[in-house]
Amino acid sequence: MPDSLLTEKQLSAQLHVSLASVRRWRLLGRGPRFLKLGSLVRYRREDVQDWINTRPAGGEVDKETH
């Protein structure tokens, strides 16, 4: 099971964002679900994927062609 958990640093690297961004998201309740194991913060891979899947996608749909 420990291999399926990501550290803050691993998550920031995977998402290509700063560690500060990951921490800010957590504090504001905007990031993926996380686990607190004592003083440690860990992220389940499936929770990260679920969070990514709920993010808005960009791009405008051309209403004339759709």
N, C-alpha and C positions, 0 to 999 in steps of 0.2 A: 504493500500500500504506500509506503513512503515515496516510491518512484512516481506515483500518480499525483503527488502533491508538488506544487510549485512554490518557490520562495518569491518574495517581492522582487528580488533581483532577476530571477528567471522570468517572471511575468513581464517585467519592464523590457527585458531583452527580446522576448517573444513578440511583444506588441510594438517594439521599436519606439518606446516612449521613455521618458526619464523616470527614475525611481521616485522622484518627488511627485510626478503626475500620478503614479500608482497610489502613493500614500494619500495624496489630496483626494483622489476619487473615493478611497476607502473612508476617509474622514467625513466626506460630504454625502456618503451613501450612493455614489454614482457609478462605482466600479462593480466588478464581478463579486459574487458572494465569496466570503472568506471564512476560514477557521482560525480560532485563537487557541493555541496549544500552549498554555502558560503565557509567556511573553512573546511567543513566536506567532507569526501570521503566515498562514499557508492557504493556497488556492487549489481547489480541485480542478483538474483539466476540463471535466465536463461542465462545471459551473462557468469557467472562462468561455468555453465554446457557446454555451447557452446565452451568455451575456453578449458575446459578439453577434450572435444571430438576431438579437433584439435591437441592435443599433440601426438607426436609420441609414438607408442607402441613398447616395447622392445621384444626381443626374435628373434631367428634366425629360419627361415623356412628351414627344411631339404628338399633340392631340389630333392633328390632321391625318397622320398615318396609322393611328391606333383606334 
